[in-house]
Amino acid sequence: MATELSRRRLLAGLAALSCGGLAARPAFAWASACSLGDAGAPPALLTCWSDSPTRPTEFHAGLLGADSPTLALPARGHDIAWHPSGDGSAVVAARRPGDFLVRWHVATGTELARFETDDESRFEGHLAFRPDGRVLYATETDLITGDGRIGVFDALSLERLDAWPCGGIGPHAVEWMADGRLAVAVGGILTLPETGRVKRNLTSMDSTLAFLDPADGRLLSRHRPPDAFMSVRHIAQDAHGNIAVSMQNEGKTGRPLFALLDGEQLRYGEADAGLIERCGDYAGDIIAIDGGFAVSCTHAGVTAAWDTDGKAAKVFDTQRVCAMSTHDGRLIVTGDTGGLWQLEAADARCTRQWRLPVALDNHADPAPSRT
């Protein structure tokens, strides 16, 4: 269903979107908050948002910064990605523990396919495509056993094809690697729908970076972080094949939120006590950038960068940051208070900043050049 942003609510500084029966264009009013002069129009980003970061009641997905409809969602969306076929469609996954996948045509707002879970499984927030665009993989939890798994779906119809064990409890991100493996961030933390996001097994959590064969789901390898209370949440790979993860710290001792896969081991990135304190205990996303990786430290409100050797680079103040993307070679990050920043990691500058009166969600995908 497409939606239209109410002018009255917009003028009142709210971000609620009213549901309409026809495809309508969202009239988002971007406010420049950049001290460097006119920020201009923001880059077009495919993402999710809601009307409030604390008590949301309306949920949407669409292309911000572009003249296109928005899609009303039944609950918060999380991961979102363009379909690799190039047909102009995209797929959004529900925030964990979630129950829907939706594929829709972004330019028209037309829903093309939907999958909803039954009482035996819940989605864990992330999806990945096979590069040929025929198969979609999504992280799930089996509610009967509590085990994590990878749901396998037809990438067009969203019909379930299979479900594979993923080597642990609480999978979150899943990514297609350059060498054809599936990488899964197995967080090690059990959550169930009846208790929401309550973490039920912190004393026995076992987090890993797991690799699966995408042909049959065979577990190829598992790689644990140096400390048992570090939960692997997101994965990135750069153009040279280097693989890194961002983590969340469930322990009482501060640790870096970034690690590189070094052979068979996950190795922490460099971080002194000051950097560990500044980054906090919660990493929301990770992305490969020129010469390294950037991590969004949501609770601490900073974006931190490391080079490909794991040496600490730059840190930017970015309030409630989470989603990370790139546009024209620049790093673009968003926060759930409506902030959007364009960062130049090479020389540690924020070159543009915007603010929108909606709560931007955790992940984003840049608009392809054809849109």
Number of C-alpha atoms within 10 A of each C-alpha: 18 26 21 20 21 18 16 9 14 18 11 10 13 17 23 21 24 13 18 13 9 14 19 19 18 22 17 19 15 19 16 20 17 17 11 11 11 12 17 13 13 20 18 19 22 24 25 30 27 27 19 20 17 10 8 15 14 19 22 24 28 28 24 25 18 20 14 19 26 29 25 23 20 13 17 24 28 24 25 27 22 22 24 16 14 11 10 17 21 24 27 27 26 24 20 24 20 23 22 21 23 21 24 24 20 23 18 18 23 18 17 15 16 16 16 16 14 10 11 11 24 24 28 27 28 28 27 24 24 18 14 10 15 15 20 23 27 26 30 32 30 20 16 9 10 17 19 30 28 29 22 23 20 16 23 20 15 20 16 16 12 13 19 19 19 28 26 25 26 32 35 28 25 27 22 22 17 14 7 13 17 25 26 30 29 30 26 28 26 21 21 19 15 8 10 11 13 12 15 13 13 15 11 12 21 22 28 26 29 23 24 23 14 19 9 10 20 14 16 13 14 19 18 20 23 13 14 18 24 26 32 32 28 29 26 25 21 18 11 9 11 17 20 28 28 29 29 22 20 18 15 8 9 15 25 25 28 29 23 24 17 14 8 10 15 20 19 22 21 17 19 12 10 8 15 15 14 17 25 20 23 22 30 23 27 28 23 25 23 15 15 21 28 26 31 32 29 24 16 19 20 22 29 25 28 25 18 20 13 19 14 19 17 17 20 18 15 24 21 23 31 27 28 26 22 20 15 8 10 16 20 24 25 30 27 24 19 22 24 27 25 23 21 17 24 13 8 13 13 19 15 22 25 20 19 23 24 25 22 28 27 27 25 27 20 20 20 13 5 6 10
